Amino acid sequence: MKLLVAYDGSGYSHTALSDLRRTGLPERADVLMVSVCEVWLPPETHRTKNHDLSDNDTWEYFQKHSEQLDRNLSETEKFLIEAKDELQKQFPHWTIETEALAGSPSQVILERSARFEPDLVAVGPKGLSSDRGIGLGSVSQTVLSYSQNPVRICRGNAEKGAHGLKIAIGFDSSACSLDAVKAAAKRDWHRNTEFRIFVVTDPIIPLIPGRTFQVMPGALEFRMKGEENWINTLAAEALDLLGNYGLKASLHMSSGNPRIMLVHTANEWKADTIFVGKTSRRSNLLGCVASAVAQRASCSVEVIPTMQRG
């Protein structure tokens, strides 16, 4: 397995390292830890040499800017090595490489991810430069939106280990949601990990028209029975898939807005991670449900893009 970990030295990214213990990752993996030194207008030495900087003020500014960048990169490399040592203690058999880079963090992470082609990109929900009280920081949101690889928003409890985890999976019978089930099933989970598939349906209630709308007699009972049978049929493949991997799984049904209910029901169950498909269509664009879950969930969230099918 190949894993890319984005690290910026913030408390959020430090928690992300501990969260990786609860991700069902294999004993052996090739890991690339990337830390990006955010620099506005980084000096391009090769272009500068092609121009005569006869203006002393311009040359002095260029020199100071370059020296500051070198200091920032040196500091970045230092805390990145410390983070590598911490991660290596947790996973002694992992092969871990580090890269301290300069530029726009989200752009650099996406470009490096495209070349490295990891099976999973791990990021904290926010970073050093985030001023948001809730939700995702701009870097995490951009990586989540445009990455072609699965992305994990790490919010794990650093004090909780890998035993007795609860894994929630949002499912709507689409190909992408089934890919989320497969991604969760293929991990190396502890044997007492519990899985639950969450399905949310539209709250459609037949009404009798008139001056005041009234619910048709028996409509709710009929709807609930038919809905339950329908959902059981749709979710049968997902439950069988988890069962084939020897995983204990159950099904939970609710009615309402999936952007709200998936987070609410998973939080009530005290899930440790929510797996969700990136979109319900054959597209790499981030869907509104996946975006809302990643933004609002109190636990870690993995967003799985649609796999390429022949």
Order of alpha helices (4+ residues) and beta strands (2+ residues): beta-alpha-beta-alpha-alpha-beta-alpha-beta-alpha-beta-beta-alpha-beta-beta-beta-alpha-beta-alpha-beta-alpha-beta
